[in-house]
């Protein structure tokens, strides 16, 4: 596994108390695991924004939010007071995104390789 961020990097960027009561080593390991699932453009020196995104991911992991269960977005909610009725419909495939993950995505966006469309070649 490629190590994009270290505990030392996160301490430098976010201060020594970034993990709260969380496990710093595990949080950084989870951040690196997350970053290893992405396809990055090549670089000679790792961009500062990728290191910062790794630090923010580690902070989320230390707080238990990086790989936490998530509730999908609500499509429709119906509540009836008389004779108590409640109904909730979730959007298909929808997962809420936290502000922290939106920030991390923005930091990584310039460096992520977008999935290319499939091209069909025809032999003439």
N, CA, C and O of each residue as an XYZ file, in Angstrom:
496
protein
N       0.856     -1.173      0.000
C       0.000      0.000      0.000
C       0.902      1.237      0.000
O       1.890      1.308      0.731
N       0.539      2.192     -0.828
C       1.278      3.452     -0.899
C       0.928      4.292      0.329
O      -0.238      4.387      0.714
N       1.934      4.891      0.933
C       1.714      5.753      2.097
C       1.702      7.208      1.633
O       2.748      7.792      1.350
N       0.513      7.775      1.560
C       0.343      9.152      1.120
C       0.509     10.146      2.259
O       0.898     11.292      2.035
N       0.217      9.710      3.480
C       0.268     10.592      4.640
C       0.760      9.787      5.846
O       0.492      8.591      5.961
N       1.480     10.460      6.736
C       1.991      9.832      7.957
C       1.416     10.544      9.175
O       0.840     11.626      9.058
N       1.575      9.934     10.334
C       1.132     10.570     11.577
C       1.848     11.909     11.741
O       1.243     12.893     12.165
N       3.125     11.943     11.406
C       3.906     13.176     11.499
C       3.342     14.276     10.595
O       3.272     15.440     10.990
N       2.939     13.890      9.370
C       2.328     14.857      8.444
C       1.062     15.452      9.057
O       0.856     16.665      9.027
N       0.220     14.584      9.610
C      -1.061     15.044     10.160
C      -0.826     15.907     11.390
O      -1.499     16.922     11.573
N       0.135     15.511     12.243
C       0.471     16.331     13.413
C       0.915     17.729     12.982
O       0.536     18.724     13.601
N       1.712     17.798     11.928
C       2.214     19.082     11.432
C       1.081     19.941     10.877
O       1.020     21.141     11.143
N       0.184     19.326     10.107
C      -0.889     20.081      9.457
C      -2.047     20.435     10.390
O      -2.617     21.521     10.289
N      -2.395     19.521     11.298
C      -3.592     19.722     12.117
C      -3.310     19.897     13.611
O      -4.236     20.097     14.398
N      -2.049     19.822     13.999
C      -1.706     19.933     15.419
C      -1.716     18.564     16.090
O      -2.311     17.623     15.566
N      -1.065     18.446     17.239
C      -0.895     17.137     17.882
C      -2.181     16.532     18.458
O      -2.207     15.336     18.748
N      -3.236     17.316     18.632
C      -4.469     16.807     19.244
C      -5.550     16.459     18.219
O      -6.720     16.341     18.586
N      -5.194     16.294     16.967
C      -6.166     16.081     15.902
C      -6.991     14.810     16.077
O      -8.123     14.747     15.599
N      -6.456     13.811     16.741
C      -7.157     12.524     16.846
C      -8.089     12.450     18.042
O      -8.864     11.500     18.157
N      -8.033     13.434     18.938
C      -8.859     13.352     20.144
C      -8.527     12.082     20.901
O      -7.365     11.846     21.232
N      -9.521     11.267     21.177
C      -9.275      9.999     21.867
C      -9.098      8.840     20.887
O      -8.991      7.686     21.303
N      -9.067      9.146     19.576
C      -8.906      8.111     18.552
C      -7.475      7.628     18.434
O      -6.553      8.257     18.953
N      -7.293      6.522     17.759
C      -5.987      5.900     17.523
C      -5.348      6.533     16.282
O      -5.820      6.325     15.164
N      -4.280      7.300     16.480
C      -3.637      8.012     15.368
C      -3.136      7.054     14.288
O      -3.347      7.286     13.097
N      -2.472      5.977     14.712
C      -1.914      5.040     13.726
C      -3.011      4.400     12.877
O      -2.881      4.300     11.657
N      -4.081      3.972     13.521
C      -5.194      3.371     12.784
C      -5.852      4.396     11.869
O      -6.193      4.081     10.730
N      -6.030      5.607     12.353
C      -6.652      6.658     11.549
C      -5.837      6.950     10.295
O      -6.403      7.093      9.211
N      -4.534      7.040     10.424
C      -3.664      7.299      9.270
C      -3.670      6.092      8.325
O      -3.642      6.254      7.105
N      -3.705      4.895      8.888
C      -3.783      3.687      8.068
C      -5.072      3.693      7.236
O      -5.048      3.380      6.046
N      -6.195      4.051      7.869
C      -7.468      4.113      7.155
C      -7.460      5.204      6.092
O      -8.007      5.017      5.005
N      -6.846      6.333      6.394
C      -6.745      7.417      5.410
C      -5.953      6.956      4.189
O      -6.346      7.219      3.052
N      -4.847      6.273      4.426
C      -4.043      5.756      3.321
C      -4.789      4.683      2.540
O      -4.677      4.616      1.316
N      -5.549      3.844      3.236
C      -6.348      2.827      2.551
C      -7.362      3.498      1.624
O      -7.555      3.064      0.488
N      -8.004      4.552      2.113
C      -8.962      5.297      1.300
C      -8.268      5.888      0.066
O      -8.761      5.742     -1.053
N      -7.137      6.548      0.266
C      -6.412      7.167     -0.846
C      -5.929      6.131     -1.861
O      -5.827      6.425     -3.052
N      -5.633      4.926     -1.389
C      -5.178      3.872     -2.290
C      -6.290      3.334     -3.178
O      -6.012      2.598     -4.125
N      -7.527      3.679     -2.899
C      -8.630      3.245     -3.768
C      -8.815      4.181     -4.961
O      -9.592      3.886     -5.868
N      -8.110      5.298     -4.961
C      -8.247      6.305     -6.017
C      -7.153      6.154     -7.064
O      -6.063      5.666     -6.766
N      -7.446      6.571     -8.283
C      -6.440      6.576     -9.355
C      -5.991      8.017     -9.558
O      -6.768      8.871     -9.985
N      -4.723      8.270     -9.243
C      -4.178      9.622     -9.333
C      -3.393      9.823    -10.620
O      -2.817      8.885    -11.171
N      -3.383     11.065    -11.084
C      -2.485     11.461    -12.169
C      -1.069     11.346    -11.619
O      -0.866     11.376    -10.405
N      -0.098     11.217    -12.504
C       1.279     11.070    -12.022
C       1.849     12.420    -11.590
O       1.474     13.472    -12.109
N       2.749     12.358    -10.644
C       3.447     13.545    -10.165
C       4.845     13.147     -9.746
O       5.097     11.990     -9.410
N       5.755     14.111     -9.766
C       7.122     13.845     -9.303
C       7.194     13.968     -7.792
O       7.822     13.149     -7.121
N       6.551     14.994     -7.264
C       6.464     15.211     -5.821
C       4.985     15.261     -5.469
O       4.196     15.928     -6.140
N       4.623     14.553     -4.418
C       3.212     14.522     -4.033
C       2.699     15.936     -3.785
O       3.313     16.701     -3.041
N       1.571     16.283     -4.409
C       1.005     17.622     -4.217
C       0.602     17.864     -2.755
O       0.164     16.951     -2.054
N       0.759     19.087     -2.330
C       0.411     19.494     -0.971
C      -1.069     19.221     -0.674
O      -1.431     18.871      0.450
N      -1.913     19.386     -1.690
C      -3.347     19.172     -1.472
C      -3.676     17.702     -1.211
O      -4.631     17.402     -0.495
N      -2.904     16.795     -1.776
C      -3.122     15.363     -1.525
C      -2.729     15.029     -0.089
O      -3.415     14.258      0.583
N      -1.626     15.607      0.381
C      -1.200     15.396      1.766
C      -2.236     15.987      2.718
O      -2.580     15.373      3.728
N      -2.730     17.176      2.395
C      -3.749     17.811      3.241
C      -5.039     16.981      3.260
O      -5.658     16.811      4.310
N      -5.431     16.474      2.107
C      -6.617     15.623      2.041
C      -6.416     14.368      2.893
O      -7.340     13.923      3.574
N      -5.213     13.800      2.852
C      -4.904     12.639      3.684
C      -5.012     12.958      5.161
O      -5.491     12.137      5.944
N      -4.568     14.149      5.547
C      -4.663     14.576      6.946
C      -6.126     14.723      7.352
O      -6.517     14.305      8.441
N      -6.929     15.314      6.481
C      -8.352     15.484      6.776
C      -9.061     14.129      6.846
O      -9.958     13.937      7.667
N      -8.659     13.193      5.985
C      -9.219     11.842      6.031
C      -8.862     11.161      7.352
O      -9.694     10.481      7.953
N      -7.622     11.348      7.797
C      -7.188     10.754      9.067
C      -8.002     11.323     10.225
O      -8.380     10.593     11.141
N      -8.267     12.608     10.183
C      -9.081     13.245     11.228
C     -10.488     12.652     11.244
O     -11.035     12.365     12.309
N     -11.067     12.472     10.064
C     -12.393     11.851      9.966
C     -12.357     10.416     10.479
O     -13.281      9.974     11.162
N     -11.294      9.692     10.153
C     -11.162      8.305     10.606
C     -11.024      8.239     12.127
O     -11.623      7.375     12.767
N     -10.240      9.143     12.702
C     -10.052      9.164     14.157
C     -11.366      9.431     14.884
O     -11.573      8.948     15.997
N     -12.242     10.192     14.262
C     -13.542     10.504     14.858
C     -14.578      9.415     14.569
O     -15.717      9.498     15.028
N     -14.176      8.395     13.807
C     -15.091      7.298     13.492
C     -16.057      7.593     12.370
O     -17.068      6.905     12.226
N     -15.762      8.617     11.561
C     -16.685      9.009     10.498
C     -16.268      8.563      9.099
O     -17.087      8.612      8.181
N     -15.030      8.132      8.906
C     -14.572      7.806      7.556
C     -15.235      6.536      7.023
O     -15.720      6.520      5.891
N     -15.260      5.502      7.807
C     -15.870      4.240      7.388
C     -17.113      3.925      8.213
O     -17.411      2.758      8.469
N     -17.824      4.944      8.623
C     -19.039      4.768      9.426
C     -20.218      4.420      8.525
O     -20.226      4.736      7.335
N     -21.204      3.768      9.112
C     -22.446      3.508      8.393
C     -23.098      4.839      8.072
O     -23.038      5.776      8.868
N     -23.720      4.919      6.909
C     -24.359      6.163      6.502
C     -25.805      5.900      6.120
O     -26.134      4.858      5.552
N     -26.648      6.845      6.435
C     -28.060      6.767      6.076
C     -28.239      7.412      4.709
O     -27.723      8.503      4.468
N     -28.963      6.752      3.811
C     -29.179      7.358      2.494
C     -30.057      8.605      2.569
O     -30.755      8.828      3.559
N     -30.013      9.400      1.528
C     -30.812     10.629      1.464
C     -32.296     10.284      1.375
O     -32.687      9.313      0.726
N     -33.092     11.081      2.024
C     -34.534     10.865      2.026
C     -35.146     11.460      0.770
O     -34.892     12.614      0.424
N     -35.949     10.663      0.098
C     -36.657     11.115     -1.102
C     -38.024     11.687     -0.709
O     -38.460     12.713     -1.231
N     -38.685     11.000      0.219
C     -40.019     11.416      0.623
C     -40.246     10.940      2.050
O     -39.879      9.820      2.408
N     -40.851     11.795      2.854
C     -41.185     11.438      4.222
C     -42.623     11.846      4.490
O     -43.022     12.976      4.208
N     -43.393     10.925      5.032
C     -44.808     11.174      5.302
C     -45.053     10.910      6.781
O     -44.672      9.860      7.300
N     -45.675     11.842      7.447
C     -45.997     11.701      8.861
C     -47.473     12.041      9.040
O     -47.952     13.040      8.505
N     -48.188     11.212      9.788
C     -49.606     11.459     10.048
C     -49.800     11.403     11.555
O     -49.406     10.428     12.196
N     -50.396     12.427     12.120
C     -50.536     12.524     13.578
C     -51.675     11.667     14.117
O     -51.520     10.984     15.130
N     -52.803     11.703     13.447
C     -53.957     10.939     13.930
C     -53.807      9.471     13.537
O     -53.574      9.180     12.363
N     -53.924      8.599     14.423
C     -53.713      7.153     14.275
C     -52.255      6.820     13.905
O     -51.990      5.767     13.325
N     -51.362      7.669     14.225
C     -49.904      7.529     14.104
C     -49.450      6.744     12.875
O     -49.533      5.516     12.846
N     -48.987      7.440     11.897
C     -48.478      6.839     10.672
C     -47.193      7.560     10.272
O     -47.141      8.790     10.284
N     -46.178      6.814      9.925
C     -44.913      7.407      9.496
C     -44.372      6.596      8.333
O     -44.392      5.366      8.372
N     -43.897      7.259      7.319
C     -43.393      6.581      6.139
C     -42.187      7.361      5.621
O     -42.248      8.582      5.480
N     -41.117      6.672      5.345
C     -39.913      7.314      4.817
C     -39.449      6.549      3.585
O     -39.311      5.326      3.625
N     -39.212      7.260      2.502
C     -38.704      6.647      1.278
C     -37.345      7.262      0.976
O     -37.198      8.484      0.934
N     -36.354      6.403      0.767
C     -34.991      6.856      0.506
C     -34.702      6.834     -0.984
O     -35.249      6.013     -1.719
N     -33.844      7.736     -1.423
C     -33.434      7.779     -2.831
C     -32.559      6.580     -3.123
O     -31.731      6.196     -2.296
N     -32.732      5.990     -4.281
C     -31.944      4.835     -4.676
C     -30.479      5.220     -4.822
O     -30.140      6.143     -5.563
N     -29.625      4.514     -4.116
C     -28.190      4.727     -4.226
C     -27.679      6.023     -3.635
O     -26.489      6.315     -3.753
N     -28.523      6.802     -3.010
C     -28.113      8.094     -2.456
C     -27.449      7.901     -1.095
O     -27.955      7.175     -0.240
N     -26.328      8.552     -0.912
C     -25.614      8.525      0.363
C     -25.240      9.959      0.701
O     -24.666     10.655     -0.137
N     -25.553     10.417      1.912
C     -25.216     11.795      2.264
C     -23.706     12.002      2.332
O     -22.959     11.088      2.680
N     -23.273     13.194      2.000
C     -21.857     13.536      2.056
C     -21.667     14.641      3.081
O     -22.365     15.654      3.064
N     -20.708     14.425      3.975
C     -20.441     15.441      4.996
C     -19.671     16.606      4.370
O     -19.103     16.485      3.285
N     -19.667     17.718      5.072
C     -18.898     18.874      4.615
C     -17.418     18.561      4.532
O     -16.731     19.014      3.616
N     -16.926     17.784      5.492
C     -15.499     17.413      5.498
C     -15.156     16.585      4.259
O     -14.107     16.792      3.648
N     -16.034     15.648      3.886
C     -15.751     14.823      2.709
C     -15.862     15.639      1.423
O     -15.159     15.358      0.452
N     -16.725     16.631      1.406
C     -16.808     17.524      0.236
C     -15.509     18.319      0.092
O     -15.011     18.509     -1.018
N     -14.962     18.783      1.221
C     -13.686     19.503      1.218
C     -12.560     18.593      0.727
O     -11.732     19.010     -0.083
N     -12.527     17.362      1.211
C     -11.506     16.394      0.801
C     -11.622     16.126     -0.693
O     -10.611     16.081     -1.393
N     -12.837     15.948     -1.187
C     -13.043     15.718     -2.626
C     -12.546     16.893     -3.451
O     -11.959     16.705     -4.517
N     -12.778     18.103     -2.963
C     -12.319     19.300     -3.678
C     -10.796     19.359     -3.712
O     -10.216     19.761     -4.721
N     -10.144     18.964     -2.624
C      -8.679     18.957     -2.599
C      -8.105     17.932     -3.575
O      -7.081     18.175     -4.213
N      -8.770     16.792     -3.683
C      -8.253     15.704     -4.519
C      -8.644     15.821     -5.992
O      -7.974     15.255     -6.855
N      -9.711     16.542     -6.280
C     -10.262     16.589     -7.638
C      -9.247     16.851     -8.749
O      -9.300     16.176     -9.776
N      -8.321     17.807     -8.586
C      -7.387     18.058     -9.697
C      -6.425     16.898     -9.971
O      -5.809     16.848    -11.036
N      -6.292     15.982     -9.036
C      -5.309     14.914     -9.160
C      -5.901     13.553     -9.470
O      -5.164     12.603     -9.734
N      -7.211     13.447     -9.443
C      -7.855     12.157     -9.690
C      -8.087     11.975    -11.183
O      -8.524     12.894    -11.876
N      -7.787     10.777    -11.665
C      -8.044     10.437    -13.064
C      -9.521     10.094    -13.180
O     -10.016      9.194    -12.501
N     -10.208     10.807    -14.033
C     -11.630     10.561    -14.259
C     -11.793      9.284    -15.081
O     -10.960      8.968    -15.931
N     -12.856      8.570    -14.822
C     -13.135      7.368    -15.601
C     -13.407      7.765    -17.044
O     -14.269      8.600    -17.318
N     -12.684      7.177    -17.938
C     -12.842      7.504    -19.361
C     -14.000      6.715    -19.949
O     -14.318      5.612    -19.503
N     -14.602      7.289    -20.930
C     -15.672      6.593    -21.640
C     -15.060      5.457    -22.453
O     -13.927      5.559    -22.923
N     -15.794      4.412    -22.610
C     -15.328      3.276    -23.397
C     -15.439      3.634    -24.866
O     -16.467      4.130    -25.328
N     -14.369      3.374    -25.587
C     -14.380      3.643    -27.016
C     -14.429      2.313    -27.763
O     -13.669      1.391    -27.466
N     -15.311      2.233    -28.710
C     -15.404      1.045    -29.530
C     -14.672      1.323    -30.835
O     -14.928      2.329    -31.497
N     -13.782      0.447    -31.193
C     -13.048      0.600    -32.435
C     -13.655     -0.339    -33.472
O     -13.979     -1.491    -33.184
N     -13.795      0.172    -34.646
C     -14.376     -0.627    -35.711
C     -13.290     -0.897    -36.732
O     -12.610      0.019    -37.196
N     -13.140     -2.144    -37.070
C     -12.153     -2.530    -38.062
C     -12.769     -2.356    -39.453
O     -13.823     -2.913    -39.759
N     -12.093     -1.581    -40.269
C     -12.639     -1.301    -41.602
C     -12.029     -2.212    -42.616
O     -12.361     -2.131    -43.799
